[in-house]
Amino acid sequence: MGIQADDLFRIFNYGVLPFWLLLVFLPQARITTTLVHSAVMPCVLGVAYTVLLAVSIASASPDAPGLDFGSIEGIRAGFQSDTALLAGWIHYLAFDLFVGAWCCRDAARTGVPHVVVIPVLILVLMAGPAGLLLYLVVRGVWKRRFTLREAD
């Protein structure tokens, strides 16, 4: 009986939460730097995503329509299996954590107080692009300039 997609979903979904808690409560700690601000978690999630995507493609029925990025129907068809859907969810988890970690690093570098970043992190976790938008607005207001240039 092997591990099921529901089990993997729970493992990954809840498995990223400690890393988010590190970003919120210990953004500059050595453990956060080692686990979250390094390539460790992006690589772990990237490997899981790649394996699940490969399994999803390999196990797809030859008669089933493949993933087609040219239409909403094609996207829907590509995510019919739980494995493909789980790969898509891990895609979100990986990129949201990456964005949250970048917001923390960028805020520390640009002088945005961490207490201001905490609501941003919660929004990035729950609704990635909206959280990134909030951070960019907060950053722009704080710096009085809307730019992503590292030197500014």
Steps between C-alpha positions, in 0.01 A plus 500: 500500500748797478461854607196674358472848351287611799778396737764683298275805487481509879874438537596785268218736596575479872870435445565854376336662803808474727696691238238774490508515881878544485453791258245664730664444838872447430572668166872555569576183700761254380241223459287727279802597294598135462157361418296781347741759360714236332426267212391216732122544486476612138699188406292266717176638360647513150595132512155404629335708227718352226442141613124549529485671163696216339280236667190688389619516140617137498176369649265703280271300280603514134140589416482785750560852372839628611582820677446785258602846620313661211153479651325478834353166391850373431619605843196337662561177310864495607403513867244219496719260697572544870873466427493788250290709736743431785792602277317824427442562871868439580578755228301755703662395828850531355454839340304651787770396750767635266316834472443516877869438566595766244265751667672437835849535355408806299329666796805443719726641228284806431409582860132404494424391859424130536181571692367665183597194295310248718155576349664485157633151575156381606351632178779351288433162665127521434489689171853529358470771236278717723760475777778589258295798382450613861872470568589699190259776605630500859859501372426784260331710766776427751778591256295772330594344168339220304787303357642151532857604429728345761715813525205725594 
